[in-house]
Amino acid sequence: MIETVIEFSRYFVALLFGASVAVSFAGMVRTRKNYLAFGYFTVILFVLQLVCLRLWGMALTAKIYPLLSHLPVALFIALYLKRSWLISLTSMFVSFLCCQPPRWIGTVAGEVFDSAPMDHVGYIAGAFLMYWFLQKYAVKSVRHLMERSVKSCLLFGAMPAFYYLFDYAATVYTDFMYSGARVAVQFMPFVTSAFYFVFVLLYYAETQKQASIQRERNMLDAQFRLAQTEFVSLRQMQQNAAAYRHDMRHHFALLQGLATKEHIDEIKEYLRTAQSDIDAITPIRFCENETVNLILSAFAGKANQAEIMLTVDAKLPVSLPFSDTELCSLLSNALENAIQASEYIPDSNKRIIRLRMYSKNNKLCIDIRNSYQTEPILYQGLPVSKEQGHGFGTKSMAHIVEKHGGVFQFSVKDGWFIFQATT
């Protein structure tokens, strides 16, 4: 009687262990509702297995065990936990692989004590130990690997899936593994080694790709922070202009004093200095939107210093569907690239930038084109920079436009490099 209880306890622990590990790898949230659903699900599967054992015996039940346990677990993960089929199947295959250490511990215990019940007790103890180890050290890493990308999930799940198929084909449905043939004994070590090296090489390539993406994301973040800093400077310039206007009464008082004393030359010099100061801090008014006025004013000054003819046609409302920092990043990167490209032209008369912006049907339309010395190269719709660490500005522009559901295009036509966007 005791032996029977131990044996059936092993079967239930095996089912509970495999299913618990699978749902943990799949990322089941630890809530009372999920625990109840999982508990009912496990009990139903166990009852179903007992019925099959009663009706058909151990031999047939073992052969249809994938339909009684493994497939239902994958269905539970896919349908109830709403995970992808790839993650569901991979979680199930990996959990099956995790069942092997408890099985081996049970086998060792049974051999040492020459007792079938000790085999079951060893398995149960090994299952609890393995579950604790996986929860503490492996679940988060496995979940990260599977959710990182489809390729990463496929790489991670390939070996467990192959082992699962081989184990059933060679030990349950045939006796190939126990035939004693040399090819059978050496097959799994060979496949394990091959999978290990392939996994290491492919996973290294995948991690390098992810690291490159992360570096690019960091560069874009740096570009955005730079745009924020530049916009703060533009705001400061606007505040300086407001303060200068506020102090105009003091300037008038000084001028009146000089006029009373008929110091005409000093008045002229003072007016010339004041005019220069006002021009330096006063944004040019291109449109109704003050943020755009600040940005375009700053780059109009940069273009003037570089002897570039910048023409602006901006017809924009007071508000736009962009944050100030997004507008600053978008326009600053576009105009900075245009100025840099035009500066290389030896003849200053051919350094030209044309900017047109307008609002239509609540959408912002942008057309910026510039002359250039060397024709830009486009790859996958984006200009390619030959300088190390450059080229992130255009990616930042594309990201902002796509973030707002817009479309953009970089093109080269009739001697013009053109950026157009609608969003």
C-alpha positions in Angstrom: 0.0 0.0 0.0 2.8 2.4 1.0 4.7 1.6 -2.2 1.6 2.4 -4.3 1.1 5.7 -2.6 4.8 6.6 -3.1 4.5 5.6 -6.8 1.4 7.6 -7.5 2.9 10.5 -5.5 5.9 10.4 -7.9 3.6 10.6 -10.9 1.7 13.6 -9.5 5.0 15.4 -8.5 6.4 14.7 -12.0 3.3 16.3 -13.6 3.3 19.2 -11.1 7.0 19.9 -11.4 7.0 19.9 -15.2 3.9 22.0 -15.6 5.1 24.5 -12.8 8.5 24.9 -14.4 6.9 25.5 -17.9 4.5 28.2 -16.7 7.3 29.8 -14.7 9.5 30.0 -17.8 6.5 31.4 -19.8 6.1 34.2 -17.2 2.9 33.3 -15.4 2.0 36.2 -13.0 1.7 35.1 -9.5 -1.9 35.9 -8.7 -4.6 34.0 -6.8 -6.6 33.6 -10.0 -3.7 32.1 -11.9 -2.8 29.8 -9.1 -6.3 28.5 -8.8 -6.6 28.0 -12.6 -3.2 26.2 -12.7 -4.2 24.0 -9.7 -7.5 22.9 -11.3 -5.7 22.3 -14.6 -3.0 20.1 -13.0 -5.6 18.1 -11.0 -7.7 17.5 -14.1 -4.6 16.3 -16.0 -3.6 13.9 -13.2 -7.1 12.4 -13.0 -7.1 11.9 -16.7 -3.8 10.1 -16.5 -5.1 7.9 -13.7 -8.1 7.0 -15.8 -5.8 6.1 -18.8 -3.6 4.0 -16.5 -6.7 2.1 -15.3 -8.1 1.5 -18.7 -5.0 0.9 -20.8 -2.1 0.2 -18.5 1.4 1.9 -18.1 2.8 0.9 -21.6 0.1 2.6 -23.6 -0.2 5.6 -21.2 3.5 6.2 -21.5 3.3 6.4 -25.3 0.4 8.8 -25.3 1.8 10.8 -22.4 2.7 13.8 -24.6 -1.1 14.1 -25.5 -2.0 13.7 -21.8 0.5 16.1 -20.3 2.9 18.0 -22.6 0.4 19.3 -25.2 -2.1 20.4 -22.6 0.6 22.4 -20.8 1.5 24.1 -24.0 -2.1 24.9 -24.7 -2.6 26.3 -21.2 0.3 28.6 -21.7 -0.8 29.7 -25.2 -4.6 30.1 -24.5 -4.8 31.0 -20.8 -1.5 32.9 -20.3 -1.8 34.3 -23.9 1.9 33.6 -24.8 3.0 33.0 -28.4 3.1 29.4 -29.6 6.9 29.6 -29.9 7.3 30.6 -26.2 4.6 28.0 -25.2 6.3 25.1 -26.9 9.8 26.2 -25.9 8.7 26.5 -22.3 7.3 23.0 -22.4 10.4 21.5 -24.1 12.8 23.2 -21.6 10.7 22.0 -18.7 11.0 18.4 -20.0 14.7 18.8 -20.1 14.7 20.0 -16.5 12.9 16.8 -15.5 16.0 14.8 -16.3 18.1 15.7 -13.2 15.4 14.5 -10.7 15.0 11.4 -12.9 18.7 10.7 -12.6 18.7 11.3 -8.9 15.9 8.9 -8.5 17.7 6.3 -10.6 20.9 6.6 -8.5 18.9 6.3 -5.3 17.1 3.2 -6.6 20.4 1.6 -7.6 22.1 2.4 -4.4 19.4 1.0 -2.2 18.2 -1.6 -4.7 14.6 -0.4 -4.1 11.9 0.9 -6.5 10.3 3.0 -3.8 13.7 4.7 -3.1 13.8 5.5 -6.9 10.5 7.3 -6.5 11.5 9.1 -3.2 14.8 10.2 -4.9 12.8 11.6 -7.8 10.5 13.5 -5.5 13.3 15.0 -3.5 15.2 15.8 -6.6 12.2 17.5 -8.1 11.7 19.8 -5.1 15.5 20.6 -5.1 15.5 21.3 -8.8 12.4 23.5 -8.6 14.0 25.6 -5.9 17.2 26.0 -7.9 15.4 27.0 -11.1 13.2 29.5 -9.3 16.1 31.1 -7.6 18.7 31.1 -10.4 17.2 30.3 -13.8 13.6 31.4 -14.4 14.4 35.1 -15.0 17.3 34.4 -17.4 15.3 31.8 -19.3 12.3 34.1 -19.7 14.6 36.9 -20.9 16.2 34.6 -23.5 12.8 33.5 -24.8 11.3 37.0 -24.9 14.4 38.8 -26.3 13.7 37.9 -29.9 12.3 35.1 -32.1 15.8 34.1 -33.1 17.0 33.9 -29.5 14.0 31.8 -28.5 14.6 29.4 -31.4 18.3 29.1 -30.5 17.5 28.5 -26.9 14.7 26.0 -27.5 16.4 23.9 -30.3 18.4 21.6 -28.0 15.5 20.8 -25.6 13.2 20.2 -28.5 15.6 17.8 -30.2 16.2 16.0 -26.9 12.5 15.7 -26.3 11.9 14.1 -29.7 15.0 11.9 -29.4 14.0 10.7 -25.9 10.6 9.5 -27.0 11.8 8.1 -30.3 14.7 6.2 -28.7 13.3 5.1 -25.3 9.5 5.1 -25.5 8.5 4.2 -29.0 11.6 2.1 -29.7 14.4 0.5 -27.7 17.1 2.1 -29.8 18.8 3.8 -26.7 18.9 0.5 -24.8 20.0 -1.7 -27.7 23.7 -1.3 -26.7 24.7 -0.3 -30.3 27.7 1.9 -30.4 26.0 4.5 -32.6 23.1 4.7 -30.0 25.5 5.3 -27.1 27.5 8.0 -28.9 24.6 9.7 -30.6 23.5 12.0 -27.8 27.0 13.2 -26.8 27.7 14.0 -30.4 24.4 15.9 -30.9 24.9 17.7 -27.5 28.4 18.9 -28.4 27.2 20.0 -31.9 24.3 21.9 -30.5 26.5 23.5 -27.8 29.0 24.9 -30.3 26.3 26.1 -32.7 24.4 27.7 -29.9 27.5 29.5 -28.6 28.4 30.9 -32.0 24.9 32.0 -33.0 24.1 33.4 -29.6 27.4 35.4 -29.6 26.3 36.9 -32.9 22.9 37.6 -31.5 24.3 39.3 -28.4 26.7 41.4 -30.5 23.7 42.5 -32.6 21.7 43.4 -29.5 24.7 45.3 -28.1 25.0 47.3 -31.4 21.3 48.2 -31.2 21.7 49.3 -27.6 24.7 51.5 -28.5 22.7 53.0 -31.3 19.8 53.6 -28.9 22.1 55.3 -26.4 23.5 57.5 -29.2 19.9 58.5 -30.2 19.2 59.3 -26.5 22.3 61.5 -26.4 21.1 63.3 -29.6 17.8 63.9 -27.9 19.3 65.2 -24.7 21.5 67.5 -26.8 18.4 68.9 -28.5 16.8 69.5 -25.1 19.9 71.4 -24.0 19.9 73.5 -27.2 16.3 74.3 -26.7 16.9 75.4 -23.2 19.6 77.8 -24.6 17.1 79.1 -27.1 14.6 79.7 -24.4 17.2 81.6 -22.4 17.8 83.8 -25.5 14.1 84.6 -25.6 14.1 85.5 -22.0 17.1 87.7 -22.5 15.3 89.5 -25.3 12.3 90.0 -23.0 14.5 91.4 -20.3 16.2 93.7 -22.8 12.8 95.1 -23.9 11.9 95.6 -20.3 15.1 97.7 -19.8 14.3 99.9 -22.8 13.2 102.8 -20.6 16.7 103.0 -19.1 18.2 103.1 -22.6 15.8 105.9 -23.5 16.7 107.9 -20.3 20.4 107.6 -21.2 19.8 108.7 -24.8 17.7 111.6 -23.6 20.6 112.7 -21.3 23.1 112.5 -24.2 20.7 114.4 -26.5 20.3 117.1 -23.9 24.1 117.6 -23.9 24.1 117.3 -27.7 26.6 114.4 -27.7 25.6 113.2 -31.1 28.6 110.9 -31.7 28.0 109.1 -28.4 24.4 108.7 -29.3 25.2 107.2 -32.6 27.8 104.8 -31.1 25.3 103.8 -28.3 22.5 103.1 -30.8 24.9 101.0 -33.0 25.9 98.9 -30.0 22.3 98.6 -28.8 21.1 97.6 -32.3 23.8 94.9 -32.5 22.8 93.5 -29.0 19.1 93.4 -30.0 19.8 91.6 -33.2 21.9 89.0 -31.4 19.2 88.1 -28.9 15.9 88.8 -30.8 14.4 85.8 -32.6 13.3 86.4 -36.1 9.6 85.8 -36.6 9.0 83.3 -39.3 5.6 82.0 -38.3 3.0 81.9 -35.5 4.8 79.1 -33.6 7.3 80.5 -31.1 9.3 77.3 -30.8 9.9 77.1 -34.5 10.8 80.8 -34.5 13.5 80.2 -31.9 15.0 77.2 -33.7 15.0 78.8 -37.1 16.4 82.1 -35.7 19.4 80.2 -34.2 20.1 78.4 -37.4 19.6 81.5 -39.5 22.5 83.0 -37.6 24.6 79.8 -38.1 23.9 79.9 -41.8 24.8 83.5 -42.1 28.2 82.9 -40.3 28.9 80.1 -42.8 28.0 82.3 -45.7 25.0 80.1 -46.6 21.8 81.5 -48.1 19.0 80.1 -46.0 15.5 80.8 -47.3 12.5 80.0 -45.1 8.8 79.7 -46.0 7.0 78.7 -42.8 3.3 78.9 -42.4 2.5 77.2 -39.1 -0.1 77.7 -36.4 0.6 78.5 -32.8 0.4 74.9 -31.6 1.8 71.7 -33.3 1.4 68.0 -32.4 5.0 67.9 -31.2 6.7 68.6 -27.9 9.2 71.4 -27.9 12.2 69.0 -27.5 10.9 66.9 -30.4 10.6 69.9 -32.7 14.0 71.0 -31.6 15.6 67.6 -32.3 13.8 67.2 -35.7 14.6 70.7 -37.1 18.1 71.0 -35.4 19.3 67.7 -36.9 17.9 68.5 -40.3 19.4 72.0 -40.5 22.7 71.0 -38.9 23.2 68.3 -41.5 22.2 70.8 -44.3 24.7 73.4 -43.0 27.5 70.9 -42.7 26.9 69.6 -46.3 26.7 73.1 -47.7 29.9 74.3 -46.0 32.0 72.0 -48.1 31.1 73.8 -51.3 34.0 76.1 -52.2 31.9 78.8 -54.0 29.8 80.5 -51.2 27.3 81.7 -53.8 26.3 78.0 -54.3 25.7 77.3 -50.7 21.9 77.2 -50.5 19.4 75.8 -48.0 15.7 76.0 -48.7 13.2 75.2 -46.0 9.4 75.0 -46.4 7.0 74.2 -43.5 3.2 74.3 -43.4 0.3 72.7 -41.7 -2.4 70.9 -43.8 -5.3 68.9 -42.4 -3.8 69.1 -38.9 -0.5 67.6 -40.2 2.9 69.1 -40.3 4.6 69.1 -43.7 8.3 69.7 -44.0 10.5 70.1 -47.0 14.2 70.9 -46.4 16.7 70.8 -49.3 20.3 71.8 -49.5 23.1 72.0 -52.1 26.1 69.8 -51.6 29.7 69.1 -52.7 29.7 65.3 -52.6 26.5 63.4 -53.4 25.1 61.7 -50.3 24.8 57.9 -50.3 21.5 56.4 -49.2 21.1 53.0 -47.6 17.6 51.6 -46.7 16.2 55.0 -47.1 18.6 56.8 -44.8 21.8 58.8 -45.6 25.0 57.0 -44.8 27.7 58.9 -42.9 31.3 58.2 -43.7 32.5 59.6 -40.4 32.6 57.4 -37.2 29.9 58.3 -34.7 27.8 60.3 -37.2 24.5 59.4 -38.9 22.5 59.2 -35.7 20.8 62.6 -36.3 18.9 61.3 -39.3 17.9 58.2 -37.4 16.6 60.5 -34.6 14.6 62.4 -37.2 13.1 59.2 -38.6 12.2 58.0 -35.1 10.4 61.2 -34.2 8.3 61.2 -37.4 7.4 57.5 -37.1 6.6 58.0 -33.4 3.8 60.4 -34.5 2.6 58.0 -37.3 4.1 60.1 -40.1 6.1 59.3 -43.2 9.4 60.6 -44.3 11.8 60.4 -47.3 15.4 61.3 -47.9 16.3 61.7 -51.6 18.8 63.2 -54.0 17.5 65.1 -57.1 18.9 67.7 -59.5 21.8 68.6 -57.2 19.6 68.9 -54.1 19.6 66.7 -51.0 16.0 66.6 -49.9 14.3 65.7 -46.6 10.5 65.5 -46.7 8.2 64.5 -43.9 4.5 64.6 -43.2 3.1 63.8 -39.8 
